[in-house]
Amino acid sequence: MQLKLNTKLLSFNKHEIDHKIIISHFIIIIQFNFPNHAQIYTDVSKSDQGIGFAIICNQTVIKHIYF
């Protein structure tokens, strides 16, 4: 299996550009370059109170928090 990556969003500095522009570019990349791919989103957060993560795929959301 060959991994297909698109790194076009790396050219944007999130501290210098409106986030709506970045989101619109993201949507265009997904729609035109990956129309038949599963969209899986992940997020991780760490603090002094614990660690948590989330995975989202289609309508399924998985969340875990560890204290």
Rosetta blueprint (number, residue, H / E / L):
1 M L
2 Q L
3 L L
4 K L
5 L L
6 N L
7 T L
8 K H
9 L H
10 L H
11 S H
12 F L
13 N L
14 K L
15 H L
16 E L
17 I L
18 D L
19 H H
20 K H
21 I H
22 I H
23 I H
24 S H
25 H H
26 F H
27 I H
28 I H
29 I H
30 I H
31 Q H
32 F H
33 N H
34 F L
35 P L
36 N L
37 H L
38 A L
39 Q L
40 I E
41 Y E
42 T E
43 D E
44 V E
45 S E
46 K E
47 S E
48 D L
49 Q L
50 G E
51 I E
52 G E
53 F E
54 A E
55 I E
56 I E
57 C E
58 N L
59 Q L
60 T E
61 V E
62 I E
63 K E
64 H E
65 I E
66 Y E
67 F L
